[in-house]
Amino acid sequence: MSDPGPTPDPGPTPGERRLAHPPSDRYREAEIRAEAARAEPDPSASVARGVALAIAVAVVGAVAIVVLGGLLTLTAGLLVAAAAIGWGVALALRFGAGDRMAPPRRVAVALAIATASVLAGQLGLWQNARIEGGVLPLLDYLGEVFGPLVPLQFAVAALTAWIAAR
């Protein structure tokens, strides 16, 4: 005997009601619209905007280093500040530049801006000490007061910027 194939749907029986679409389709349509909106590139994104936002975050980070290390005399908190700088710079760069900057270039720019921010913060700490009457040269002051925290700050800022910018 030959198999006649699948039997066609007989249709609704008298008195049975069927929906044209399952109720979950209304959620699927919202998901499709959200995916389409995410796939579209941000029209306002540009490399200049990304770099400007990242520099603004870096300036705030450098000021935070001076306030935490110079005015509040916190030392271990400077590592947290360095991590926040690296993460914030990379996030601002990703947000501002969008897809307009290639990932390898974005990582390099984020690393440069984050480490420059930590450097500016260290120079600010030294200047704050000089205002308070310090007489040591830059490297002597940083080595004497903060010791190995200075290179650790650079490493932490660079590492978090590298991770967040990829």
C-alpha positions as MATLAB code, in Angstrom:
seq = 'MSDPGPTPDPGPTPGERRLAHPPSDRYREAEIRAEAARAEPDPSASVARGVALAIAVAVVGAVAIVVLGGLLTLTAGLLVAAAAIGWGVALALRFGAGDRMAPPRRVAVALAIATASVLAGQLGLWQNARIEGGVLPLLDYLGEVFGPLVPLQFAVAALTAWIAAR';
ca = [
       0.000    0.000    0.000;
       1.165    3.484   -0.668;
       1.163    6.193    1.976;
      -1.152    9.008    0.887;
       0.947   11.567    2.885;
      -0.108   13.808    5.699;
      -3.771   14.363    6.069;
      -4.877   17.933    5.559;
      -6.126   19.908    8.542;
      -9.841   19.308    8.653;
     -10.425   22.842    9.914;
     -12.294   23.921   12.969;
     -15.126   21.827   14.166;
     -18.455   23.558   14.524;
     -18.484   25.778   17.601;
     -14.651   25.786   17.964;
     -12.849   29.124   17.866;
      -9.284   29.509   16.652;
      -7.048   32.530   16.732;
      -5.463   33.746   13.523;
      -2.077   33.985   15.298;
      -0.830   32.617   18.609;
      -0.890   35.186   21.447;
       2.887   35.059   21.794;
       3.315   36.642   18.351;
       2.757   40.098   19.848;
       5.947   39.644   21.883;
       7.854   38.346   18.889;
       7.018   41.497   16.901;
       8.459   43.665   19.687;
      11.616   41.532   19.725;
      12.016   41.882   15.968;
      11.666   45.686   16.175;
      14.205   45.843   19.042;
      16.708   43.710   17.106;
      16.297   45.910   14.029;
      16.885   49.050   16.110;
      20.075   47.550   17.591;
      21.341   46.547   14.168;
      21.097   50.087   12.804;
      24.268   52.131   13.290;
      23.992   55.250   15.413;
      23.797   58.160   12.946;
      25.300   60.594   15.456;
      28.343   58.408   16.190;
      31.716   59.692   15.036;
      35.352   59.201   15.906;
      35.625   62.815   17.078;
      32.642   62.414   19.385;
      34.057   59.222   20.847;
      37.479   60.746   21.472;
      35.935   63.893   22.978;
      33.800   61.870   25.389;
      36.768   59.679   26.321;
      38.936   62.744   26.991;
      36.198   64.247   29.160;
      36.091   61.052   31.228;
      39.896   61.072   31.417;
      39.960   64.642   32.750;
      37.423   63.746   35.434;
      39.537   60.702   36.283;
      42.737   62.740   36.604;
      40.971   65.170   38.929;
      39.677   62.211   40.954;
      43.236   60.926   41.374;
      44.380   64.314   42.654;
      41.438   64.593   45.049;
      41.735   61.028   46.342;
      45.523   60.900   46.585;
      46.342   64.514   47.397;
      43.470   65.953   49.369;
      42.002   62.822   50.979;
      45.363   60.991   51.170;
      43.927   57.654   50.075;
      46.414   55.305   48.505;
      44.695   51.986   47.768;
      41.667   53.875   46.444;
      43.863   55.115   43.620;
      43.818   51.617   42.107;
      40.028   51.701   42.060;
      40.175   55.136   40.453;
      42.577   53.830   37.809;
      40.257   50.923   37.035;
      37.311   53.294   36.775;
      39.296   55.546   34.443;
      40.187   52.694   32.096;
      36.663   51.352   32.058;
      35.049   54.788   31.687;
      37.358   55.904   28.886;
      36.751   52.717   26.894;
      32.999   52.874   27.458;
      32.842   56.528   26.402;
      34.880   55.738   23.303;
      32.620   52.831   22.358;
      29.489   54.887   22.973;
      30.664   57.993   21.139;
      32.358   56.369   18.166;
      29.983   53.445   17.733;
      30.944   51.297   14.758;
      32.905   54.117   13.130;
      36.156   53.066   14.839;
      37.706   49.655   14.208;
      38.243   47.579   17.373;
      42.076   47.516   17.192;
      42.208   51.282   16.820;
      39.602   51.741   19.567;
      41.739   49.654   21.935;
      44.865   51.657   21.103;
      43.104   54.997   21.576;
      41.510   53.869   24.848;
      44.889   52.697   26.155;
      46.536   55.991   25.232;
      43.825   58.166   26.784;
      43.535   56.082   29.973;
      47.283   56.051   30.614;
      47.515   59.768   29.828;
      44.797   60.366   32.414;
      46.732   58.468   35.073;
      49.873   60.403   34.113;
      47.991   63.700   34.440;
      46.715   62.576   37.827;
      50.251   61.770   38.991;
      51.470   65.177   37.818;
      48.548   66.736   39.677;
      49.490   64.875   42.856;
      53.046   66.163   42.572;
      51.875   69.736   41.993;
      49.539   69.472   44.973;
      52.486   68.368   47.112;
      54.593   71.268   45.846;
      51.820   73.724   46.749;
      51.822   72.267   50.259;
      55.573   72.884   50.540;
      57.091   69.769   48.990;
      60.500   70.077   47.374;
      61.125   66.611   45.890;
      61.395   66.122   42.134;
      58.535   64.256   40.437;
      59.911   60.707   40.380;
      61.381   60.970   43.870;
      58.074   62.226   45.262;
      55.962   59.545   43.583;
      58.391   56.793   44.569;
      58.657   57.980   48.164;
      54.962   58.608   48.795;
      53.144   56.058   46.637;
      55.843   53.512   45.821;
      54.662   50.592   43.667;
      51.117   51.976   43.459;
      52.148   54.323   40.656;
      53.086   51.629   38.106;
      50.158   49.528   39.325;
      47.791   52.393   38.513;
      49.107   52.543   34.964;
      48.765   48.766   34.626;
      45.236   48.662   36.059;
      44.036   51.557   33.878;
      45.559   49.989   30.766;
      44.177   46.533   31.519;
      40.623   47.711   32.149;
      40.728   49.975   29.082;
      41.951   47.075   26.961;
      39.253   44.727   28.244;
      36.409   47.230   27.923;
      37.408   48.585   24.499;
      37.549   45.230   22.710;
];
